[in-house]
Amino acid sequence: MKVCDIIEKLGLTVFSGEQGLDREITGGYTSDLLSDVMGNSEEGQVWITLQTHKNVMAVASLKDVAAIIIVKGFQPEEGTINQSNDEDIPLLGTDMEAFEVSGRLYELLNN
């Protein structure tokens, strides 16, 4: 499944990083601790978080995630959007809680 597929199926907002919408998704990882994501996420996963600051993109780039979903209607900072465009890593948003979007993503990827 590609990032563009989950945008449609989960009703996500695209904030930035449109050049990466064809990236393949290998799974998902939900965490708000940057050190946890650095140590445990894997390449190609969709990272689900409520973090909106620029350091999110540094971790996403380091781990080569497929996309980031920001939950609870939070809006990314301008620097985060700019970095997302530079890295071609889609930055997505939803009003859902992390628990809900994690479960829905899991079902999409495993059915």
C-alpha positions, 0 to 999 in steps of 0.5 A: 500500500502507498501513502496516497492510498491511506490518505484517501481511506483514512480521510487524512489532510496533506500538509506537505511532502507531496513528492513522497505520496507514492512511497510504499508503506511497510507498517506503522509506529505510534510514539511521541518520544523521539528517542523511542522512534529513533531506536525502534521504528523501521524504514517505510513505516508510517509514524503516528504522533502528536509532535509538530516541531521541526525535530520530528522531521530530523527523526523521520529522515534518519529512519526513512519513514514513509510518512508522518501522521499528526493526530488530534487536529494539531497543526505542524509548525512552519519549519516542520512543513518546510523540512517535510518538503525538502525531505519528500516525506509526507506530513499528514494530519487527522482529528482522530486520536492516535489510538484510533488512527493506529487501529485503522491503519493496522486494519488497512495494512493487514486485510 
